[in-house]
Amino acid sequence: MLIMSGAIIAPVLWHFVWMHRKKKALQWWFQQQSLQLWHESERIRNDIFQEMFVIRRYFESSFHSNDADPNDLQDCLDRVERLQKSLGILNHQLCPAYVEESLPLAIQSLLNEWRLTLPKLQIETELPTEWNLESFERSYTILTTLDELLKIVLSTSLANPYLSVNLQANHYWANLVVRVHDPDTLKLFSILKVRELTYVYQSFRWLTSGRCFFQKDGSDLVWCFRWRFDASGKL
């Protein structure tokens, strides 16, 4: 009997060890990826933008030169401006605004982008003005989770979507609550059949060691993402 018990327990223990290693590997991988994105963003912000500024000033000063063709110089200035805008978009993709400074500000910036993308989207927020500094990896994970959730939810062509985002924390846990409402409940509830939602939940759990809850509240869909909260932000 003891031999049989040992034979049963050993695979179970090995499974837990494997799961623990997998979680650590996923966390390490994502930390590396997010830090790499941050470094690339810093390089663009500190190097390329500065170089473009110098080039732009050169072209502007050339307007006062007798040998300069105004049409050619204007064309160069237009090209530089377009390049700056493209680099700005790339910079934001590599490292979302405020993500290394303040999670509430980063969330607000993300939602502002969604407002521009979907003018019909009504958004209500409750974000704290003060927030303990967390690690870049942690904030990036949470912001990416929110963005991926919104991509899934808002890709269903809801008629008149309403979105509420609430961020709060106590001494031990932080909660990000996302509530979505639409008059067309049939189309709204069809979101729950999207397989990628499971990937969002699982990735969040793996990468933050946090929890994810979901419920239907009347004609609303509500998600709650919870993670251990402290000033250091260690994963």
VOVEX-960839 format. One line per 4 residues: number of its first residue (from 1); their letters; for each residue x, y, z of C-alpha. Coordinates in nm, 4 decimals. Example, Ala and Ser with C-alpha at 12.3 -4.5 7.8 and 13.67 -1.06 7.14 Angstrom:
# residues 2
1	AS	1.2300/-0.4500/0.7800 ~ 1.3670/-0.1060/0.7140
//
This chain:
# residues 235
1	MLIM	0.0000/0.0000/0.0000 ~ 0.2826/0.2411/0.0850 ~ 0.4531/0.1589/-0.2416 ~ 0.1330/0.2312/-0.4337
5	SGAI	0.0841/0.5583/-0.2442 ~ 0.4382/0.6608/-0.3264 ~ 0.3810/0.5767/-0.6906 ~ 0.0769/0.8040/-0.6927
9	IAPV	0.2302/1.0894/-0.4954 ~ 0.5522/1.1074/-0.6956 ~ 0.3852/1.2054/-1.0283 ~ 0.1682/1.4590/-0.8464
13	LWHF	0.4712/1.6188/-0.6829 ~ 0.6560/1.6209/-1.0123 ~ 0.3564/1.7908/-1.1751 ~ 0.3623/2.0693/-0.9156
17	VWMH	0.7376/2.1114/-0.9602 ~ 0.6922/2.1311/-1.3369 ~ 0.4138/2.3869/-1.3040 ~ 0.6272/2.5962/-1.0686
21	RKKK	0.9188/2.5915/-1.3117 ~ 0.6912/2.6805/-1.5998 ~ 0.5545/2.9792/-1.4105 ~ 0.9026/3.1010/-1.3245
25	ALQW	1.0137/3.0596/-1.6850 ~ 0.7146/3.2546/-1.8132 ~ 0.7755/3.5310/-1.5636 ~ 1.1438/3.5513/-1.6561
29	WFQQ	1.0638/3.5550/-2.0280 ~ 0.8130/3.8331/-1.9961 ~ 1.0418/4.0387/-1.7742 ~ 1.3140/4.0119/-2.0358
33	QSLQ	1.0773/4.1063/-2.3153 ~ 0.9290/4.4034/-2.1336 ~ 1.2711/4.5345/-2.0304 ~ 1.3942/4.5035/-2.3876
37	LWHE	1.0974/4.7047/-2.5090 ~ 1.1687/4.9668/-2.2463 ~ 1.5336/4.9965/-2.3532 ~ 1.4325/5.0314/-2.7187
41	SERI	1.1853/5.3017/-2.6258 ~ 1.4512/5.4879/-2.4294 ~ 1.6898/5.4648/-2.7240 ~ 1.4326/5.6171/-2.9570
45	RNDI	1.3392/5.8840/-2.7054 ~ 1.6950/5.9846/-2.6170 ~ 1.8856/5.9242/-2.9400 ~ 1.6708/5.9251/-3.2521
49	FQEM	1.4390/6.2042/-3.1426 ~ 1.7363/6.4185/-3.0484 ~ 1.9012/6.3591/-3.3833 ~ 1.5803/6.4433/-3.5645
53	FVIR	1.5556/6.7663/-3.3673 ~ 1.9036/6.8670/-3.4793 ~ 1.8239/6.7860/-3.8424 ~ 1.5028/6.9832/-3.8256
57	RYFE	1.6792/7.2863/-3.6820 ~ 1.9352/7.2627/-3.9616 ~ 1.6665/7.2704/-4.2300 ~ 1.4870/7.5556/-4.0580
61	SSFH	1.8046/7.7620/-4.0488 ~ 1.8700/7.6809/-4.4158 ~ 1.5642/7.8824/-4.5122 ~ 1.7701/8.1918/-4.4440
65	SNDA	2.0452/8.0829/-4.6819 ~ 2.0597/8.2415/-5.0283 ~ 2.1539/7.9099/-5.1901 ~ 1.8657/7.7118/-5.0450
69	DPND	1.5632/7.6163/-5.2565 ~ 1.2553/7.6829/-5.0388 ~ 1.0520/7.4088/-5.2091 ~ 1.3189/7.1453/-5.1511
73	LQDC	1.3682/7.2497/-4.7923 ~ 0.9943/7.2439/-4.7231 ~ 0.9741/6.8946/-4.8673 ~ 1.2570/6.7859/-4.6367
77	LDRV	1.0828/6.9403/-4.3376 ~ 0.7596/6.7581/-4.4259 ~ 0.9495/6.4305/-4.4482 ~ 1.1138/6.4874/-4.1135
81	ERLQ	0.7784/6.5664/-3.9529 ~ 0.6226/6.2484/-4.0910 ~ 0.9192/6.0494/-3.9661 ~ 0.8835/6.2027/-3.6204
85	KSLG	0.5165/6.1044/-3.6074 ~ 0.5993/5.7487/-3.7150 ~ 0.8712/5.7229/-3.4521 ~ 0.6286/5.8547/-3.1934
89	ILNH	0.3821/5.5766/-3.2760 ~ 0.6606/5.3186/-3.2667 ~ 0.7853/5.4574/-2.9380 ~ 0.4419/5.4175/-2.7824
93	QLCP	0.4105/5.0620/-2.9126 ~ 0.7429/4.9677/-2.7589 ~ 0.6690/5.1362/-2.4285 ~ 0.3215/5.2765/-2.3536
97	AYVE	0.3092/5.6249/-2.2078 ~ 0.3604/5.6562/-1.8297 ~ 0.3944/5.2803/-1.7778 ~ 0.7278/5.3231/-1.5977
101	ESLP	0.5951/5.6167/-1.3908 ~ 0.2344/5.5575/-1.2857 ~ -0.0078/5.2743/-1.3594 ~ -0.3182/5.4996/-1.3262
105	LAIQ	-0.1734/5.7487/-1.5770 ~ -0.0803/5.4660/-1.8126 ~ -0.4355/5.3275/-1.7959 ~ -0.5810/5.6726/-1.8588
109	SLLN	-0.3542/5.7188/-2.1603 ~ -0.4556/5.3799/-2.2995 ~ -0.8255/5.4592/-2.2591 ~ -0.7769/5.7941/-2.4315
113	EWRL	-0.6418/5.6052/-2.7315 ~ -0.9473/5.3835/-2.7291 ~ -1.1657/5.6948/-2.7267 ~ -0.9931/5.8131/-3.0430
117	TLPK	-1.0275/5.4707/-3.2038 ~ -1.3959/5.4295/-3.1116 ~ -1.5622/5.7707/-3.0738 ~ -1.8949/5.6056/-2.9829
121	LQIE	-1.7363/5.4321/-2.6836 ~ -1.8470/5.5793/-2.3508 ~ -1.5783/5.5435/-2.0848 ~ -1.6030/5.6107/-1.7144
125	TELP	-1.2955/5.5798/-1.4946 ~ -1.2157/5.5765/-1.1271 ~ -0.8389/5.5946/-1.1017 ~ -0.6415/5.7019/-0.7947
129	TEWN	-0.4271/6.0135/-0.8148 ~ -0.1601/5.8499/-0.5965 ~ -0.0182/5.5041/-0.6549 ~ 0.2769/5.3194/-0.5089
133	LESF	0.5490/5.2696/-0.7653 ~ 0.5474/4.9169/-0.9041 ~ 0.7985/4.7491/-1.1315 ~ 0.7916/4.8224/-1.5023
137	ERSY	0.7230/4.4543/-1.5734 ~ 0.4233/4.4444/-1.3407 ~ 0.2666/4.7646/-1.4754 ~ 0.3315/4.6576/-1.8340
141	TILT	0.1658/4.3199/-1.7710 ~ -0.1454/4.4784/-1.6229 ~ -0.1718/4.7398/-1.8969 ~ -0.1253/4.4767/-2.1672
145	TLDE	-0.3905/4.2585/-2.0034 ~ -0.6384/4.5464/-2.0072 ~ -0.5596/4.6313/-2.3679 ~ -0.5940/4.2697/-2.4834
149	LLKI	-0.9266/4.2370/-2.2992 ~ -1.0582/4.5526/-2.4662 ~ -0.9426/4.4304/-2.8074 ~ -1.1515/4.1167/-2.7613
153	VLST	-1.4558/4.2896/-2.6129 ~ -1.4670/4.5866/-2.8494 ~ -1.4004/4.3857/-3.1646 ~ -1.7564/4.2478/-3.1534
157	SLAN	-1.9070/4.5632/-3.3079 ~ -2.1196/4.6553/-3.0091 ~ -2.3900/4.9102/-3.0905 ~ -2.3491/5.1511/-2.7994
161	PYLS	-2.0760/5.0212/-2.5691 ~ -2.0204/5.1595/-2.2218 ~ -1.6966/5.0875/-2.0376 ~ -1.6137/5.1412/-1.6723
165	VNLQ	-1.2591/5.0959/-1.5410 ~ -1.1863/5.1077/-1.1693 ~ -0.8418/5.0751/-1.0113 ~ -0.8028/5.0460/-0.6349
169	ANHY	-0.5678/4.8981/-0.3776 ~ -0.5317/4.8277/-0.0093 ~ -0.2199/4.7271/0.1811 ~ -0.2122/4.3783/0.0317
173	WANL	-0.4066/4.3576/-0.2940 ~ -0.4696/4.5757/-0.5978 ~ -0.7826/4.5342/-0.8100 ~ -0.8565/4.6376/-1.1657
177	VVRV	-1.2293/4.6095/-1.2312 ~ -1.3568/4.6345/-1.5891 ~ -1.7310/4.6597/-1.6516 ~ -1.8802/4.6496/-2.0019
181	HDPD	-2.2402/4.7282/-2.0919 ~ -2.4283/4.7343/-2.4207 ~ -2.8029/4.7402/-2.4987 ~ -2.7558/4.4411/-2.7296
185	TLKL	-2.7040/4.1812/-2.4567 ~ -2.7095/3.8931/-2.7062 ~ -2.4068/4.0285/-2.8882 ~ -2.2453/4.1348/-2.5614
189	FSIL	-2.2739/3.7892/-2.4047 ~ -2.1399/3.6282/-2.7228 ~ -1.8019/3.7668/-2.6154 ~ -1.7838/3.4914/-2.3553
193	KVRE	-1.7445/3.2327/-2.6315 ~ -1.4188/3.3872/-2.7537 ~ -1.1370/3.1447/-2.6778 ~ -0.8762/3.4187/-2.6435
197	LTYV	-1.0413/3.5320/-2.3189 ~ -0.9014/3.2202/-2.1552 ~ -0.5537/3.3158/-2.2754 ~ -0.5917/3.6592/-2.1176
201	YQSF	-0.6909/3.5058/-1.7825 ~ -0.4145/3.2462/-1.7870 ~ -0.1416/3.4898/-1.8924 ~ -0.2402/3.7310/-1.6195
205	RWLT	-0.2336/3.4556/-1.3558 ~ 0.0995/3.3188/-1.4733 ~ 0.2765/3.6507/-1.5104 ~ 0.1558/3.8252/-1.1944
209	SGRC	0.0791/3.5293/-0.9654 ~ -0.2543/3.7061/-0.9355 ~ -0.6175/3.6114/-0.9732 ~ -0.8898/3.6821/-1.2245
213	FFQK	-1.2637/3.6818/-1.1549 ~ -1.5572/3.7163/-1.3899 ~ -1.9296/3.7562/-1.3404 ~ -2.2480/3.8599/-1.5158
217	DGSD	-2.4161/4.1483/-1.3386 ~ -2.7570/4.1893/-1.4979 ~ -2.6862/4.3074/-1.8517 ~ -2.3208/4.3835/-1.7720
221	LVWC	-2.0033/4.1805/-1.7978 ~ -1.7559/4.2390/-1.5152 ~ -1.3929/4.1321/-1.4901 ~ -1.1752/4.1746/-1.1845
225	FRWR	-0.7977/4.1331/-1.2025 ~ -0.6279/4.1107/-0.8642 ~ -0.2597/4.1014/-0.7770 ~ -0.0394/4.1275/-0.4708
229	FDAS	0.0300/4.4939/-0.4076 ~ 0.3412/4.6430/-0.2555 ~ 0.5719/4.9357/-0.3182 ~ 0.8522/4.7254/-0.4648
233	GKL	0.6277/4.5626/-0.7229 ~ 0.8265/4.2357/-0.7259 ~ 0.6584/3.9647/-0.9254
//
